[in-house]
Amino acid sequence: MLMGIWALVPWLDRRASREQASPAFTDLGVAAILFIGLLTLKAWDIGGGAAAQPDVRAVARACALWTLVAGFAATVLRFAFLRHTWFVFTGAVLLQAALHGFAGFSYLGASAIGALTAATGVVLSRDRSTLAGKPP
């Protein structure tokens, strides 16, 4: 399914064909990298200890910490140097990581809340100037 979504991006991102910035698609790409990074870290069981069976809560916390640090760093760099102002998808991934890693939500529950937050953010930011990356 993910490959299908990525295959549609060139047709959905009409601004790219006109050599214009696409803040929403840039944010989607950054969010995807962060999310795949989170899943990779979880697969490696980082922070779970040296036991035969790693502590899943410790793994979730360690992975969330790394993801939040990387996400905040990417967001600050994007804002400071690239003047990006659209962070809905990145925020949803960071929320999912924080809820799962620190608040103890299940992975799927935190993912559902993150997805609902992203959908709400997209609907509420339908203002074209915001989507174009211009400050409100």
N, C-alpha and C positions, 0 to 999 in steps of 0.2 A: 504494500500500500504506500509506503514511504517513497519508493521509487516512482510510483504513479504521480504522487504529488510533486516531486521534484521534476518529473518530465513535463508537467503542466506549467511550471513557472515561466518559461519563456513566452508562452502564449498569454498568461495572466498578467505579466508585468509589461504593460504597454509602454511605460515610460522608458524602459531600457532601449527599445528600438529607436527612440528619439534622443538617445544619449542624455537622458535626464535622470536625476537621482530618484531612487525608489526606497524611501526610508522604511516602509513597512516590510518590503522584501529583504532589505538588509538586516532588519531586526529579526525577521523569521530565520534567516541564515545563521545569525549569531546565536539565537535561541536553540536552533537545531544542533549546533556545535556544542553548546553547553550541555544540552540534554544527552547527546551521545557520549560526551565526556563523563557525565554523571553515571550513565549506565556502564561505561567501561570501567570506571573506578569501582562500582559495586560488583562487577564481575570479578575484579581482581581481589576482592575482599580486603581492601586496605583498612587498616585500623582495627581489625578484628581480633588481634592478638595472635599468639603463636600456638594456640590449641588446635587440635585436629578439626574441630568445628568452630569457626569464628563466631564471635558474638554479633548477631545481626544488627542489634541496636548500635553497637560501637561502629560497625561498618557504615551504617546509615548516617551517623553523626559525622564521621570522618569524611565521607563522600560529600555530604551537604556542605561541610566547612570548605572543602576545596572548591566546590562548585560556586558557592557564594563569593569566595574571594576572587575567583576568576571572573565571575559575572559582574561583580562590582568594579573590578579593574577594567574590564572591557567597556562597561557603561561609562565610566569616568573618561576613559581615553576617547571613546566615540563622541562624547559631549564636548570635551575640551578641545580636541584637535580637528574633528570632522564636523562639529556643530550639529550633530544629530539630536533630534528632540523626540523621537518616537521609540519607546522602549516597552511596548505592551507585551510582546511575546517573550522578551528577555525577562521581564518582571514576572510573568506567569511561570517560567521555568525556575526562577529563583524562589518564588513562593512555594512551588511544589517541593523543591529541595529542602527548604526550611521547615515546611510542615512535616515532611516525612522524616527528616533527620533530627530535628530538635523538638518538635511538638508531639512526636510519637504517632502521627497519623499513619494509616496503612499506605502503602505505595499507590494503590489504585485510588484510594480516597483522596490523597493529596494530589494525584494527577487529575482527578475529576474537578477538584476545586480550582486547580491551576487552569484547566481548560475553560471552565466557566468564567473565570476571571479574565482570561484572554478574549473570549467571545464578548463579554460585557465591555471590555476596553475598546475592542474594535467597533462595536455598535455606538458607544458613547463618543468615539473620536471620528465620527463620519464626516466631520468638518474637513473640507478639501485642503484648507491651508495647513491643518495639522498633519494630514497624510502626506503633504508635500514637504514636510520637514520645516515649515516656517513656524517661528514661535507664535503662540496664540496671542 
